[in-house]
Amino acid sequence: MISARAAAAHQPAPAKARTPHHQPELDGIRGLAILAVLLSHAAGILGVLPHRMPHPAWTPIAAFVLVPGWGGVDLFFTLSGFLITGILLRARKRPTYFRPFYARRVLRIFPIYYLFLTVTLIAGHIWLRFGEQLPAGTAARVSYFLYLQNWPVFWPNWVGLTSIWGSFWSLAVEEQFYLVWPTIVRLLSVRTMLGICAFGFALGIPLRYFLIQHFTGISGGIIHFPLSRLDGLFVGAACALYREQRGRPVPLRWAAVSFTAGAAMFGFIAVFHVREMVGLGMHICTFGITAYALMAGGLVAASQHPVARLQKILTLRPLLLAGRYSYGMYVYHLVIYLGFEALARRISPATNGEFTFFPALGYMAIAVLATTAFAAFSFHFFEKKFLEMKRFFPSPAAPVAAS
């Protein structure tokens, strides 16, 4: 995607890097991230791809291509690290530093998150079968309201993507980052923060390896624990810090090196540990997360340069649309998917919900479109009311995504 030749062609003019208030490419990156996650979960959760029934040879190939899209979460992390750090850097000399930042985050994140938790919790008490799709135990459920669900004490009750709250661990990672990082940006120098980012990124692989060997084993917990999933946040933050320090974006050739290094690491896993592409394993849980972060960092850094081909891809209308509604799509998608999974079993009871290959792909596409439509409805008729209140908490002008 980001070749060395492209890097060389654009490197002589760093001063022309894009700095408008709104960069649609960032919406496109967000759209790419959410579609990767939704397609990954569709392939892994809906159960409509043929496995037990006769299937063509390319069925497992489709799974190996789609399931690794869970790394789109790391693209979200990297983009968040970049945008949030940029906002904080531009505001850190202001006396009203913390209040606008946290007010705007609350208005964007809390309304549909807490609405969804509350409505589904009530529904689970009324309809016991629906309640089976929620985490077991009062303490585990309360942890979601406090954004603590990704800490080890709550792992025993974690039910993964079979729960309608199963993807919210990543929201907890970001909220915990937002809790700590603004104070660091306020107090420390750019150079010191770059050192923190470099040290934290370098610590990622050995820390995850240590946790797997001595505490967690190969489990969902290791990839949800906040200290083991900071790679992308630090890479994104470093891109913003570099811009602040040098007055220009990360050079395009560095973006190319980052993306290529991540792709090479990911390719190694795909070739020599191919089963980890559709399941957890030592390599994907250690090197894989770093690989995703490096690729995401390369993409985010490159988006700050006038690379025509990349801009054209990232501003495709479907990506911009998905980027606009991405948060709602992420919050709602599991409850919609589990509904589609139950429907598939009713449509095809003889195969326990499996379809032949092409109808399965179509069914997955319908599930994604239904999620997008529901998220769009939520955005225009609910979320927008809160987003309009951001005008009371102005933020410094910045290259930002639409939301």
Secondary structure as the mmCIF struct_conf table of DSSP 4:
data_model
#
loop_
_struct_conf.conf_type_id
_struct_conf.id
_struct_conf.beg_label_comp_id
_struct_conf.beg_label_asym_id
_struct_conf.beg_label_seq_id
_struct_conf.end_label_comp_id
_struct_conf.end_label_asym_id
_struct_conf.end_label_seq_id
HELX_RH_AL_P HELX_RH_AL_P1 ALA A 4 HIS A 10
TURN_TY1_P TURN_TY1_P1 GLN A 11 PRO A 12
HELX_RH_3T_P HELX_RH_3T_P1 PRO A 14 LYS A 16
BEND BEND1 HIS A 21 HIS A 21
STRN STRN1 HIS A 22 HIS A 22
HELX_RH_AL_P HELX_RH_AL_P2 PRO A 24 ILE A 45
BEND BEND2 LEU A 46 LEU A 46
BEND BEND3 LEU A 49 LEU A 49
BEND BEND4 HIS A 51 MET A 53
TURN_TY1_P TURN_TY1_P2 ALA A 57 ALA A 57
HELX_RH_AL_P HELX_RH_AL_P3 TRP A 58 LEU A 66
HELX_RH_3T_P HELX_RH_3T_P2 VAL A 67 GLY A 71
HELX_RH_AL_P HELX_RH_AL_P4 GLY A 72 ALA A 91
TURN_TY1_P TURN_TY1_P3 ARG A 92 LYS A 93
BEND BEND5 ARG A 94 ARG A 94
TURN_TY1_P TURN_TY1_P4 PRO A 95 THR A 96
HELX_RH_AL_P HELX_RH_AL_P5 PHE A 98 ILE A 126
HELX_RH_AL_P HELX_RH_AL_P6 LEU A 128 GLY A 131
TURN_TY1_P TURN_TY1_P5 GLU A 132 GLN A 133
BEND BEND6 LEU A 134 LEU A 134
BEND BEND7 ALA A 136 GLY A 137
HELX_RH_AL_P HELX_RH_AL_P7 THR A 138 PHE A 145
TURN_TY1_P TURN_TY1_P6 LEU A 146 TYR A 147
TURN_TY1_P TURN_TY1_P7 GLN A 149 ASN A 150
BEND BEND8 TRP A 151 TRP A 151
HELX_RH_3T_P HELX_RH_3T_P3 PRO A 152 ASN A 157
HELX_RH_3T_P HELX_RH_3T_P4 GLY A 160 THR A 162
BEND BEND9 SER A 163 SER A 163
TURN_TY1_P TURN_TY1_P8 ILE A 164 PHE A 168
HELX_RH_AL_P HELX_RH_AL_P8 TRP A 169 LEU A 187
BEND BEND10 LEU A 188 LEU A 188
HELX_RH_AL_P HELX_RH_AL_P9 VAL A 190 LEU A 211
HELX_RH_PI_P HELX_RH_PI_P1 ILE A 212 THR A 216
BEND BEND11 ILE A 218 SER A 219
HELX_RH_3T_P HELX_RH_3T_P5 GLY A 220 ILE A 223
TURN_TY1_P TURN_TY1_P9 HIS A 224 HIS A 224
BEND BEND12 PHE A 225 PHE A 225
HELX_RH_3T_P HELX_RH_3T_P6 PRO A 226 SER A 228
BEND BEND13 ARG A 229 ARG A 229
HELX_RH_AL_P HELX_RH_AL_P10 ASP A 231 ARG A 246
BEND BEND14 GLY A 247 ARG A 248
HELX_LH_PP_P HELX_LH_PP_P1 PRO A 249 PRO A 251
HELX_RH_AL_P HELX_RH_AL_P11 LEU A 252 PHE A 272
BEND BEND15 HIS A 273 HIS A 273
HELX_RH_3T_P HELX_RH_3T_P7 VAL A 274 MET A 277
BEND BEND16 VAL A 278 GLY A 279
HELX_RH_AL_P HELX_RH_AL_P12 MET A 282 HIS A 283
HELX_RH_PI_P HELX_RH_PI_P2 ILE A 284 GLY A 288
HELX_RH_AL_P HELX_RH_AL_P13 ILE A 289 ALA A 302
TURN_TY1_P TURN_TY1_P10 SER A 303 GLN A 304
BEND BEND17 HIS A 305 HIS A 305
HELX_RH_AL_P HELX_RH_AL_P14 ALA A 308 LEU A 314
TURN_TY1_P TURN_TY1_P11 THR A 315 THR A 315
HELX_RH_AL_P HELX_RH_AL_P15 ARG A 317 ARG A 324
TURN_TY1_P TURN_TY1_P12 TYR A 325 TYR A 325
HELX_RH_AL_P HELX_RH_AL_P16 SER A 326 ILE A 347
HELX_RH_3T_P HELX_RH_3T_P8 PRO A 349 THR A 351
TURN_TY1_P TURN_TY1_P13 ASN A 352 GLY A 353
HELX_RH_AL_P HELX_RH_AL_P17 PHE A 357 SER A 378
HELX_RH_PI_P HELX_RH_PI_P3 PHE A 379 GLU A 383
HELX_RH_AL_P HELX_RH_AL_P18 LYS A 384 LEU A 387
HELX_RH_3T_P HELX_RH_3T_P9 GLU A 388 PHE A 392
BEND BEND18 PHE A 393 PHE A 393
STRN STRN2 VAL A 400 VAL A 400
#
